[in-house]
Amino acid sequence: MKKYLLALLIAGSAFTSVHVNAQSSVATEKKTLEKPYNPSDNAQQKIDALIKKAKKEKKHIILQAGGNWCGWCLLFNDFIKTNANVKKNLDKNFLYYHLNFSKENKNEAVFKKYAPNGDKLGYPFFIVLNSSGKVVKIQESGSLEQGKGYNEEKVLDFLKNVK
């Protein structure tokens, strides 16, 4: 019985150690990544300006919904800036804005207008607007993930399938 309890204690300690190390790694990574969300932005004003620019440039707009508190949001921001193929596609076809959702600013009116059911998706998620400001697609991010990051082919496929 003592051996059994000792084995359980050792196994539990190993699991706790791995879990704590994984959490520590994510926390460290979050600290090093750029924080692109600005809770003090007037989001609707920023989006309106992007719509004007999108009309002139004949581009779509992607609103990346999330916050600086969200590790996956920060990872996606880093991915689109460091993956050359994705960056090239985005720069050519889209304008991009990080739509903040946080306790400091939930941007409730903006979310209600562009993604009334977005709260069911998890973060980040993406709201794609055409150059007139009409929502043409809402995309969750889970299907774009691979391991502890994002998959280039899946992200490019998402971008190419925006109509």
N, C-alpha and C positions, 0 to 999 in steps of 0.2 A: 504494500500500500504506500509506503514511504517513497519507493522508487517511482511509482505511478504519479504521486503528487509532485515529486521533484521534476519528472519529465514534463508534466503540465506547466509547472512554473518556468522551466527553461524555454519551452515552446512559446509560452505567453510573452516572456521577456524578449525573445527573438522577434516575434510579430510586432510588439510595441516599438522596438528599436527600428525596425524597417519602416513602420508607419511614421514615426517621428522623423526619421531621416528623409523620407519622401516629402513630408510636409515642409521640412526645413529647406529642401532643395527648391520646391515651388516658391516658397517665400523669398528665398535668395534671388531666384530668377525674376520674380515680380519686381524686386527692388532695382534690378539693373535695366529693365526694359523702359522705353519711353512711355510717358503717361499722356496720351493724345486727347483725352476727354477734358473738356473745360466746363465744369458745373456752372460757371457764371455767364456762359454764353447765352445770348438771346437766340435760341435754336431756330425759331421760326424766321427771324430776321436773316440769319445765316443761310437758311435753306432758300428763302426768297431770292437772295443775292446769287446763289448757285443756279437757280432756275433761269434767271436772266442771262447768266454766263453760259449755261448749257444751251440755251436757244441760239446764241451767237456762234458757239463752237460746235453745234449739232452733236452733243454728247448726252449720255444718260448720267444720272446722279446715283451714287450709292451712299446710303446712310447706314453706317455701322453702329447699331444700337448696342450700348454696353456702358462700361465705366472703368475707371482706373482701378477699381477694387477687383476686377474680373481678370484672372490670369489668362484665360483663353482669349479674351478681348485683346489683351496686350500682346499675346503671342501672334494673333492674326495681324495686328498692326505691324509687328516686326517682320512677319512673313511677307506681306505685300511690299515692304520696302527693301527687303534683302533678296527676294527671288526675282532675278532679272526678267524672266519671261512673263511673270504675273505683273510686275511693275510696268513693263512695256505695254502690255494690253490695257492695263488700267489707265495709264497716262494718255494713251491714244483714244480711248473710247468713253472714259468716265471722269466725272468730278467726284470727289470723295469728301465725306464729312463724318466725324465721329459724334453721333447723337448721344449725349450723356443721359444716363439713368443712374441716379445715386440718391442717397438720403438727403444730400444737399440740394438737389434739383432733379425731380422725377420727370420733368418736361411732359406732364400729363396731357396737356392740350395737343402737343405735337404728336405724341404717341396715339392719342385718340383719333387724330386726323389721318395719319398715315398707316398705322398698324394697330387698329382697335383690339385685335386678338394676339398681339405680339407677346403679351405677358405669358402666354402658354408655350412659348418657344424656347426659353432659356437664352443665355447670352454667350457670345454675341449672336445677333441675327441681323439680317441685311434687308433694307427696304430699298428697292430700286425704283427710281422715278424716271420718266421720260423727260425730254427737254421742256415739256409743258408743265411739269410738276405732277403728273398723274402717276399713281402707283401702278407699275407694270409687273412687279414680282416681289414677293417676300420670301426670303430664303433663310432657313435655319442653318447653323454652322456644323452641327454634328456630323452630317454626311460628307463634310469637306475635310474632316480630321483624318489623321493617320498617326497612330502611336501617340506621342506626346507633342504633336505638331499638326501641320496641315499638309495636304497632298496637292502638289502642283497641278497634276492632270485634272483632278476633281475641281479645283478652284478655277482653272482655265475653262473647263467645260461649263461651269456655272456662268462665268462672264460671257462666254460665246453664245449661250442660250438666252441671253436677255434680248427681248424683242421690243 
